[in-house]
Amino acid sequence: MKNKLIIFDTTLRDGEQSPGASMTQEEKVRIAKQLEKLGVNVIEAGFAAASPGDYEAINAVAKTITKSTVCSLARALEADIEKAGKAIEPAANKRIHTFIATSQIHMENKLRMKPEQVLNQAVKAVEWALSYTEDVEFSAEDAVRSDIGFLVEIFDAAIKAGAKTINVPDTVGYSIPDVWGHRMKTLIEKVPNSDKVIWSTHCHNDLGMAVANSLSAVLNGARQVECTINGLGERAGNASLEEIVMAVKTRKDIFNLETQINTQQIVPTSRLVSTITGYPVQPNKAVVGANAFAHESGIHQDGVLKHRETYEIMLAQDVGWGANKISLGKLSGRNAFKSRLSELGIEIESEETFNATFDRFKVLADKKSQIFDEDIHALVSEEYVEESYDLYKLIGLKTASETGKTPISEIEMTMDGKSQKSSAEGSGSVDAAFKAIESIVQSKAELLLFSVNNITSGTDSQGEVTVRLSRGGRIVNGQGSDTDIVIASAKAYISALNKLHSKYERAHPQV
C-alpha cells in the first residue's frame, strides 16, 4: 500500500447529512453506480440503523455494486452492527465501519462513559463486526480533541481485536495541517502493529482546511482518505474527493502516490450528485466549478493562448470538462437516446419511465439547439423525483409581469390526483407562483433557500432551481429545471412539497 491511496467516498452517508440532501433508494443506487464507474475503492452507502429506508438503500447498493467495497456505518452497539452486517450481506466486497467517541467532552457529555468503558465497547464492536465481514474499520470520533495517549491505547486494542483500517477523524473541523499531520505521524509511530493496518483520515471543513488536513495526513502515513463529491457534508462539509484526487495526481513530485480514480468521470459525478441532492456547485469551486478553467484576465488569456501551462496546471479534459456536448436533437430517435443514457451510466429499468424521460427529452430538444449531458441527468432525475413523490404535480403555469404593475401567476396542478387551480400576486413572478401554489396546498412550510443556477451555457440553457423548505423540524430540498426559470421554480417548490409529504426520512447517525 506504500504507493496506493484508497479513496473512501462517504457522499451517500456523511454527504446525505447536509440539510435537505436525503436521497431515495433509487437515487443512492444511481450515485453508487457512478461512484463505481469513477473508480472509488470504498462506498459508504449509509448508516443502516438510522432508518428502515437507509437499511433498504444500503442493501440495494450492496446488491448492485460488484467492484467497489460497500460499507455501512455503525455505532459501537451490537444492534447497529447487526443491521449493518445484514444490510451489506449481498455485496461482493463488504465493510463495516464502526465508531465511538474518544474525546473527553464527548465521553462525559454524550456517552456518559468512562475511558475504560469506551475502550471495552470499541473492542466488542470490532469483534461483533468481524462476525459479518473480515473488513472492519474502526474510527475514534472526535479524535482531533482526544488525548493522544488514549488514542494510542484504543487503536492498539482495536487492531488486536481485528480491525483492518484505523480512521482518525477531525469530526468538528478543528485542526490545521501541520498539527493534523503531526498527530497522524505520532499515532503511526506509537501504536503497536501500526504497520498491519491501513491508516485513514476523515476531515470536516469548518475552518476551510479539510482538504489541506487530509493531504497533510497522507504525507504523514495515511493511505486512505474519506471524502465526498463536491465536498458535500453536514455543516461546512467534508474534504472534496475531486480536490484530493487531483492534488495527488498533479503533485506527484510531492505525494508519489496513485489512485484508481478515472478522473474523466469527476465532472459527470459532480453534476449527478449536485442534481440529485439539490446542492449546486459554486462557479469558483476547484476542479468542478464552472469557472475552474475559465480565464477573464487579458494577461492570463494571452498566456494560455501562447502556452496552456502558463496558467493551467491541469487539463480540463482530464477531469471530464469539454466532452459533454452530444449530437442529440429533436430528430434523434429512441435508440440514440437510450445509447447515450448507457454511455452516461444511466440505467432505466422501467419501460414506462424510459418513455416518460424520452418525451421530456423531445420537449426540451424543441426548446434549445444543443443538448448536454447535464441536461440528460436533469431530465432523468426529474422523472424519478416525480415517480417517487407524486402527491402534487404541476400541470400548467401562466405568469404576467409588466413594468409598473404587480406580477401575477396562475397555476394548475393536481393534488392527490385531483385538479386544482389558483392565482396570486407577488413581488415578482416566482413569488407570485409560490403564493399561488401555497393557496392550494396550505403547507405552512418555511422557505429557507431559493437558488438559481444554469445547467449549461447559453441563453437557452435550462435553469436549475433549488428550493429548501422546513416544516416541523424536517428540512428538504426540491429541484426543478426548465428553460423558463419561473416554471423551473414552480417545479422545485412542488418537488420540495412532495418530499415533505413522503415517508422517506433519515435519522442523524449521532442521535
C-alpha positions as CSV (number, residue, x, y, z in Angstrom):
1,M,0.0,0.0,0.0
2,K,3.0,2.3,0.1
3,N,2.3,3.8,-3.3
4,K,-1.5,3.4,-3.3
5,L,-4.1,5.8,-1.9
6,I,-7.5,4.3,-1.1
7,I,-10.4,6.7,-1.9
8,F,-13.3,6.1,0.6
9,D,-16.4,8.0,-0.6
10,T,-19.0,8.9,2.0
11,T,-21.3,11.0,-0.1
12,L,-24.1,8.6,0.4
13,R,-23.7,8.7,4.2
14,D,-22.0,11.9,5.5
15,G,-22.9,13.9,2.4
16,E,-26.5,13.0,2.9
17,Q,-26.4,14.6,6.3
18,S,-26.4,18.0,4.6
19,P,-29.7,19.8,5.3
20,G,-32.3,18.5,2.8
21,A,-29.9,16.2,0.9
22,S,-31.6,12.9,1.8
23,M,-31.9,10.6,-1.1
24,T,-34.3,7.9,-2.2
25,Q,-33.1,4.3,-2.7
26,E,-33.1,4.7,-6.4
27,E,-31.0,7.9,-6.2
28,K,-28.5,6.2,-3.9
29,V,-28.1,3.3,-6.3
30,R,-27.6,5.7,-9.2
31,I,-24.9,7.6,-7.4
32,A,-23.3,4.4,-6.2
33,K,-23.1,3.1,-9.8
34,Q,-21.4,6.4,-10.9
35,L,-19.0,6.2,-8.0
36,E,-18.0,2.7,-9.0
37,K,-17.6,4.0,-12.6
38,L,-15.4,6.8,-11.1
39,G,-13.2,4.1,-9.5
40,V,-13.9,4.7,-5.9
41,N,-12.4,2.0,-3.7
42,V,-15.0,2.1,-0.8
43,I,-18.5,3.4,-1.0
44,E,-20.0,4.2,2.4
45,A,-23.6,3.7,1.4
46,G,-25.2,4.9,4.6
47,F,-26.0,4.2,8.3
48,A,-28.1,1.0,8.4
49,A,-29.5,1.6,11.9
50,A,-30.6,5.2,11.1
51,S,-33.9,4.2,9.5
52,P,-35.6,1.3,7.6
53,G,-35.2,3.4,4.4
54,D,-31.5,3.7,4.8
55,Y,-31.1,0.0,5.6
56,E,-33.0,-0.9,2.4
57,A,-31.0,1.6,0.3
58,I,-27.7,0.2,1.6
59,N,-28.9,-3.3,0.8
60,A,-29.9,-2.2,-2.7
61,V,-26.5,-0.7,-3.3
62,A,-24.9,-3.9,-1.9
63,K,-26.8,-6.0,-4.5
64,T,-25.8,-3.7,-7.3
65,I,-22.1,-2.8,-6.9
66,T,-19.6,-5.5,-7.9
67,K,-16.2,-3.8,-7.9
68,S,-16.1,-1.2,-5.1
69,T,-16.4,-2.2,-1.5
70,V,-19.8,-1.4,0.0
71,C,-19.7,-0.1,3.6
72,S,-22.2,0.7,6.3
73,L,-21.5,2.9,9.3
74,A,-22.5,1.6,12.7
75,R,-22.1,2.9,16.2
76,A,-20.3,0.6,18.7
77,L,-23.6,-1.1,19.5
78,E,-24.4,-4.7,18.8
79,A,-27.9,-3.9,17.3
80,D,-26.3,-1.3,15.0
81,I,-23.6,-3.7,13.8
82,E,-26.2,-6.4,13.2
83,K,-28.2,-4.1,11.0
84,A,-25.1,-3.0,9.1
85,G,-24.0,-6.6,8.6
86,K,-27.3,-7.7,7.2
87,A,-27.6,-4.6,5.0
88,I,-24.2,-5.2,3.3
89,E,-24.5,-9.0,3.2
90,P,-25.2,-9.2,-0.6
91,A,-22.1,-7.2,-1.5
92,A,-19.2,-8.8,-3.4
93,N,-16.9,-6.8,-1.2
94,K,-18.2,-5.5,2.1
95,R,-17.1,-3.5,5.1
96,I,-18.5,-2.4,8.5
97,H,-17.3,1.0,9.7
98,T,-17.8,1.2,13.5
99,F,-17.1,4.2,15.7
100,I,-17.2,5.5,19.2
101,A,-16.3,8.9,20.6
102,T,-13.0,9.3,22.4
103,S,-12.7,12.9,23.4
104,Q,-13.3,13.9,27.0
105,I,-16.1,16.3,26.0
106,H,-17.9,13.5,24.1
107,M,-17.3,10.8,26.6
108,E,-18.5,12.9,29.5
109,N,-21.4,14.8,28.0
110,K,-22.7,12.5,25.2
111,L,-21.8,8.9,26.0
112,R,-21.7,9.3,29.8
113,M,-19.0,6.7,29.9
114,K,-15.5,6.3,31.4
115,P,-12.5,5.9,29.1
116,E,-12.1,2.2,30.1
117,Q,-15.8,1.6,29.2
118,V,-15.3,3.2,25.8
119,L,-12.2,1.1,25.1
120,N,-14.0,-2.1,26.1
121,Q,-17.0,-1.1,23.9
122,A,-14.7,-0.4,20.9
123,V,-13.2,-3.9,21.2
124,K,-16.6,-5.5,21.4
125,A,-17.7,-3.6,18.4
126,V,-14.8,-4.8,16.3
127,E,-15.4,-8.3,17.4
128,W,-19.1,-8.1,16.6
129,A,-18.4,-6.7,13.2
130,L,-15.9,-9.5,12.3
131,S,-18.8,-12.0,12.5
132,Y,-20.2,-10.3,9.4
133,T,-17.1,-9.4,7.4
134,E,-13.3,-9.6,7.7
135,D,-13.1,-6.0,6.5
136,V,-13.7,-3.9,9.6
137,E,-12.8,-0.2,10.0
138,F,-12.7,1.5,13.4
139,S,-13.0,5.2,14.0
140,A,-12.3,7.3,17.1
141,E,-14.9,10.0,16.8
142,D,-13.6,13.5,17.6
143,A,-10.0,12.2,17.5
144,V,-8.9,15.8,16.9
145,R,-9.8,16.7,20.5
146,S,-8.9,13.3,22.1
147,D,-6.0,12.6,24.4
148,I,-3.2,11.2,22.2
149,G,-2.3,8.6,24.9
150,F,-5.9,7.3,24.9
151,L,-6.0,7.2,21.1
152,V,-2.8,5.0,21.2
153,E,-4.4,2.7,23.7
154,I,-7.8,2.3,21.9
155,F,-6.3,2.0,18.5
156,D,-3.9,-0.7,19.8
157,A,-6.9,-2.6,21.3
158,A,-8.9,-2.2,18.0
159,I,-6.0,-3.6,16.0
160,K,-5.6,-6.6,18.3
161,A,-9.4,-7.2,18.1
162,G,-9.0,-7.5,14.3
163,A,-9.7,-4.1,12.7
164,K,-8.1,-3.8,9.3
165,T,-8.4,0.0,8.9
166,I,-8.0,2.7,11.6
167,N,-9.6,6.0,10.9
168,V,-8.6,9.2,12.6
169,P,-11.3,11.8,12.1
170,D,-11.3,15.6,12.6
171,T,-15.1,15.3,13.3
172,V,-15.5,19.0,14.0
173,G,-13.1,20.6,11.5
174,Y,-10.9,22.0,14.3
175,S,-7.3,21.1,13.2
176,I,-4.8,22.8,10.9
177,P,-2.5,20.9,8.5
178,D,0.8,20.9,10.5
179,V,-0.9,19.8,13.7
180,W,-3.0,17.1,11.9
181,G,-0.1,15.7,10.0
182,H,1.9,15.5,13.3
183,R,-0.9,13.7,15.0
184,M,-1.2,11.1,12.3
185,K,2.6,10.6,12.3
186,T,2.7,10.3,16.1
187,L,-0.1,7.7,16.2
188,I,1.5,5.6,13.5
189,E,4.8,5.7,15.4
190,K,3.4,4.9,18.8
191,V,0.6,2.4,18.1
192,P,1.9,-1.2,18.2
193,N,1.4,-3.1,15.0
194,S,0.5,0.1,13.1
195,D,2.1,-1.4,10.0
196,K,-0.5,-4.2,10.0
197,V,-3.4,-1.8,9.2
198,I,-4.4,0.9,6.8
199,W,-4.4,4.4,8.4
200,S,-7.3,6.6,7.3
201,T,-8.3,10.3,7.8
202,H,-11.7,11.9,7.7
203,C,-11.7,15.7,7.9
204,H,-14.5,18.2,8.1
205,N,-14.3,21.7,6.6
206,D,-15.4,24.0,9.4
207,L,-12.3,26.1,9.1
208,G,-11.9,25.5,5.4
209,M,-9.0,23.2,5.7
210,A,-10.5,19.7,5.2
211,V,-8.5,19.0,2.0
212,A,-5.3,20.5,3.4
213,N,-5.6,18.5,6.6
214,S,-6.3,15.3,4.7
215,L,-3.3,15.8,2.4
216,S,-1.1,16.5,5.4
217,A,-2.3,13.2,6.9
218,V,-1.4,11.5,3.7
219,L,2.1,13.0,3.7
220,N,2.5,11.6,7.2
221,G,1.4,8.0,6.5
222,A,-2.4,7.9,5.9
223,R,-3.2,5.6,3.0
224,Q,-7.0,6.1,2.9
225,V,-8.8,9.4,2.6
226,E,-12.5,9.7,3.5
227,C,-14.1,12.3,1.3
228,T,-17.3,13.3,-0.6
229,I,-18.2,14.5,-4.1
230,N,-18.3,18.4,-4.2
231,G,-17.2,18.4,-0.5
232,L,-20.8,17.6,0.5
233,G,-21.5,17.0,4.1
234,E,-23.0,18.4,7.3
235,R,-22.2,21.9,8.5
236,A,-19.4,23.2,6.2
237,G,-18.9,19.8,4.5
238,N,-16.1,17.2,4.1
239,A,-12.9,17.1,2.2
240,S,-13.7,17.2,-1.6
241,L,-12.9,14.0,-3.4
242,E,-12.1,15.8,-6.6
243,E,-9.6,18.1,-4.9
244,I,-7.9,15.3,-3.0
245,V,-7.5,13.2,-6.2
246,M,-6.3,16.0,-8.5
247,A,-3.9,17.3,-5.9
248,V,-2.3,13.8,-5.6
249,K,-2.3,13.4,-9.4
250,T,-1.0,16.9,-10.2
251,R,1.7,16.9,-7.5
252,K,3.2,13.5,-7.9
253,D,6.5,15.1,-7.1
254,I,5.2,15.6,-3.5
255,F,3.0,12.6,-3.0
256,N,4.3,9.8,-5.3
257,L,1.0,8.0,-4.9
258,E,-1.5,6.5,-7.3
259,T,-5.3,6.2,-7.0
260,Q,-7.5,4.1,-9.2
261,I,-9.9,7.0,-9.9
262,N,-10.9,7.6,-13.5
263,T,-10.5,11.4,-13.4
264,Q,-12.5,11.9,-16.6
265,Q,-15.6,10.8,-14.6
266,I,-15.1,13.5,-12.0
267,V,-17.3,16.2,-13.6
268,P,-20.1,13.9,-14.6
269,T,-20.2,12.5,-11.0
270,S,-20.2,16.0,-9.6
271,R,-23.1,17.0,-11.8
272,L,-25.1,13.9,-10.9
273,V,-24.6,14.4,-7.1
274,S,-25.5,18.1,-7.5
275,T,-28.7,17.3,-9.4
276,I,-29.9,14.6,-7.0
277,T,-29.1,16.4,-3.7
278,G,-30.2,19.9,-4.8
279,Y,-26.8,21.3,-3.9
280,P,-25.5,23.4,-6.8
281,V,-21.7,23.7,-7.3
282,Q,-20.4,27.2,-6.8
283,P,-18.8,28.6,-10.0
284,N,-15.3,29.1,-8.5
285,K,-15.2,25.6,-6.9
286,A,-11.9,24.0,-7.6
287,V,-11.8,21.3,-10.3
288,V,-15.6,21.1,-10.9
289,G,-16.8,24.7,-10.8
290,A,-17.9,26.3,-14.0
291,N,-15.1,28.8,-13.7
292,A,-12.4,26.3,-12.8
293,F,-10.8,26.5,-16.2
294,A,-12.0,30.0,-17.3
295,H,-9.7,32.9,-17.8
296,E,-11.0,36.5,-17.6
297,S,-7.8,38.5,-17.2
298,G,-6.2,39.6,-20.5
299,I,-2.8,38.6,-19.2
300,H,-4.0,35.2,-18.4
301,Q,-5.8,34.7,-21.7
302,D,-2.7,35.8,-23.6
303,G,-0.5,33.4,-21.7
304,V,-2.9,30.4,-22.1
305,L,-3.3,31.1,-25.8
306,K,0.5,31.1,-26.2
307,H,1.1,28.1,-23.9
308,R,-1.6,26.5,-21.8
309,E,0.6,25.6,-18.9
310,T,1.4,29.2,-18.2
311,Y,-1.8,29.4,-16.1
312,E,-3.3,25.9,-16.2
313,I,-1.9,23.1,-14.1
314,M,-4.5,20.6,-15.1
315,L,-6.2,19.7,-18.4
316,A,-9.9,20.4,-18.3
317,Q,-10.5,17.2,-20.3
318,D,-8.7,15.2,-17.7
319,V,-11.5,15.8,-15.2
320,G,-14.4,15.5,-17.6
321,W,-14.8,19.0,-19.0
322,G,-15.1,19.7,-22.7
323,A,-16.6,16.3,-23.6
324,N,-20.1,16.8,-22.5
325,K,-21.8,18.0,-25.7
326,I,-23.8,15.5,-27.7
327,S,-25.3,15.5,-31.1
328,L,-28.8,14.5,-29.9
329,G,-31.6,16.8,-31.1
330,K,-35.3,16.9,-31.8
331,L,-34.9,14.4,-34.7
332,S,-33.0,11.9,-32.6
333,G,-34.7,8.5,-32.0
334,R,-35.3,6.3,-29.0
335,N,-32.2,4.1,-29.7
336,A,-29.9,7.1,-29.9
337,F,-31.3,8.4,-26.7
338,K,-31.0,5.0,-25.0
339,S,-27.5,4.6,-26.2
340,R,-26.5,7.9,-24.7
341,L,-28.1,7.0,-21.4
342,S,-26.0,3.9,-21.4
343,E,-22.8,5.8,-22.1
344,L,-23.6,8.1,-19.1
345,G,-24.1,5.1,-16.9
346,I,-27.8,5.7,-16.5
347,E,-29.9,2.6,-16.4
348,I,-33.7,2.9,-16.6
349,E,-35.3,-0.5,-16.0
350,S,-38.9,0.5,-16.4
351,E,-40.1,1.0,-20.0
352,E,-42.7,3.4,-18.7
353,T,-40.1,5.6,-17.0
354,F,-37.9,5.5,-20.2
355,N,-40.8,6.6,-22.3
356,A,-41.7,9.5,-20.0
357,T,-38.0,10.6,-19.9
358,F,-37.7,10.4,-23.7
359,D,-40.9,12.5,-24.0
360,R,-39.3,15.1,-21.8
361,F,-36.2,15.0,-23.9
362,K,-38.1,15.7,-27.1
363,V,-39.9,18.6,-25.5
364,L,-36.5,20.0,-24.3
365,A,-35.0,19.5,-27.8
366,D,-37.7,21.7,-29.2
367,K,-36.7,24.5,-26.9
368,K,-32.9,24.5,-27.2
369,S,-30.5,23.8,-30.0
370,Q,-27.9,21.7,-28.2
371,I,-28.4,19.0,-25.6
372,F,-25.7,18.4,-23.0
373,D,-25.0,15.5,-20.6
374,E,-26.1,17.7,-17.7
375,D,-29.5,18.2,-19.4
376,I,-29.9,14.4,-19.6
377,H,-29.0,14.0,-15.9
378,A,-31.6,16.7,-15.0
379,L,-34.3,15.1,-17.2
380,V,-33.8,11.6,-15.6
381,S,-33.6,13.0,-12.1
382,E,-36.8,15.0,-12.5
383,E,-38.6,12.0,-13.8
384,Y,-37.6,9.8,-10.9
385,V,-38.4,12.5,-8.5
386,E,-42.0,12.7,-9.9
387,E,-42.3,8.9,-9.6
388,S,-41.0,8.8,-6.0
389,Y,-43.1,11.8,-4.7
390,D,-46.3,12.3,-6.6
391,L,-48.8,13.8,-4.2
392,Y,-48.5,17.1,-6.1
393,K,-47.9,17.6,-9.9
394,L,-47.6,20.7,-12.0
395,I,-50.0,20.8,-14.9
396,G,-49.6,24.4,-16.2
397,L,-48.4,27.8,-15.2
398,K,-49.1,31.3,-16.6
399,T,-47.4,34.4,-15.5
400,A,-47.8,38.1,-16.3
401,S,-45.1,40.6,-15.4
402,E,-45.0,44.2,-16.6
403,T,-43.1,47.3,-15.6
404,G,-45.0,49.3,-13.1
405,K,-47.6,46.6,-12.4
406,T,-47.8,43.8,-9.8
407,P,-46.9,40.4,-11.2
408,I,-49.5,37.7,-11.2
409,S,-49.3,33.9,-11.6
410,E,-52.0,31.4,-12.4
411,I,-51.3,27.8,-11.7
412,E,-52.9,24.5,-12.4
413,M,-51.8,21.4,-10.5
414,T,-53.1,18.1,-9.2
415,M,-53.3,17.3,-5.5
416,D,-53.7,13.6,-4.8
417,G,-54.9,13.2,-8.4
418,K,-57.5,16.0,-8.3
419,S,-57.0,19.1,-10.5
420,Q,-56.7,22.4,-8.6
421,K,-56.4,26.0,-10.0
422,S,-55.4,29.2,-8.3
423,S,-53.8,32.6,-8.9
424,A,-51.9,35.0,-6.8
425,E,-49.9,38.3,-6.9
426,G,-46.4,38.7,-5.7
427,S,-43.3,40.9,-5.7
428,G,-42.1,39.0,-8.7
429,S,-43.3,36.2,-11.0
430,V,-41.6,33.5,-8.9
431,D,-43.0,34.9,-5.6
432,A,-46.5,35.0,-7.2
433,A,-46.1,31.4,-8.4
434,F,-45.1,30.2,-4.9
435,K,-48.1,32.0,-3.3
436,A,-50.5,30.5,-5.9
437,I,-49.1,27.0,-5.0
438,E,-49.5,27.7,-1.3
439,S,-53.0,28.9,-1.7
440,I,-53.8,25.4,-2.9
441,V,-51.6,23.2,-0.6
442,Q,-51.6,25.3,2.6
443,S,-48.3,23.6,3.6
444,K,-47.3,26.2,6.2
445,A,-43.7,25.4,5.3
446,E,-40.9,27.9,5.8
447,L,-38.8,28.8,2.7
448,L,-35.1,28.5,3.8
449,L,-33.4,28.7,0.4
450,F,-34.1,29.7,-3.2
451,S,-31.2,29.2,-5.5
452,V,-30.9,29.5,-9.3
453,N,-28.2,28.0,-11.4
454,N,-27.7,27.4,-15.1
455,I,-27.2,23.8,-16.1
456,T,-25.2,24.6,-19.2
457,S,-24.1,27.7,-21.0
458,G,-26.1,29.9,-23.3
459,T,-29.4,31.9,-23.1
460,D,-31.4,28.8,-24.0
461,S,-29.8,26.9,-21.1
462,Q,-32.1,25.1,-18.6
463,G,-32.4,27.0,-15.4
464,E,-31.8,24.8,-12.4
465,V,-33.7,25.9,-9.3
466,T,-33.2,24.6,-5.7
467,V,-35.8,25.2,-3.1
468,R,-35.3,24.3,0.6
469,L,-38.3,24.0,2.8
470,S,-38.7,23.4,6.5
471,R,-41.6,22.2,8.5
472,G,-41.9,20.6,11.9
473,G,-38.1,20.2,12.2
474,R,-37.8,18.4,8.8
475,I,-35.8,20.1,6.0
476,V,-36.0,19.0,2.4
477,N,-34.5,20.2,-0.9
478,G,-36.6,20.3,-4.1
479,Q,-35.2,20.8,-7.5
480,G,-36.6,21.7,-10.9
481,S,-35.2,22.5,-14.3
482,D,-36.7,24.2,-17.3
483,T,-35.7,26.7,-20.0
484,D,-38.2,29.0,-18.3
485,I,-36.9,29.9,-14.9
486,V,-40.4,30.6,-13.4
487,I,-41.6,27.1,-14.4
488,A,-38.3,25.6,-13.0
489,S,-39.0,27.4,-9.7
490,A,-42.6,26.1,-9.5
491,K,-41.3,22.6,-10.2
492,A,-38.7,22.9,-7.5
493,Y,-41.2,24.2,-5.0
494,I,-43.6,21.3,-5.7
495,S,-40.7,18.8,-5.6
496,A,-39.9,20.0,-2.1
497,L,-43.5,19.9,-1.0
498,N,-43.7,16.3,-2.2
499,K,-40.7,15.3,-0.2
500,L,-42.2,16.9,2.9
501,H,-45.1,14.6,2.5
502,S,-43.1,11.5,1.7
503,K,-42.4,8.8,4.3
504,Y,-38.7,8.7,3.4
505,E,-36.8,10.1,6.3
506,R,-33.3,9.7,7.8
507,A,-32.2,9.8,11.4
508,H,-29.0,11.6,12.2
509,P,-26.3,9.0,12.9
510,Q,-25.1,10.8,16.1
511,V,-28.6,10.9,17.6
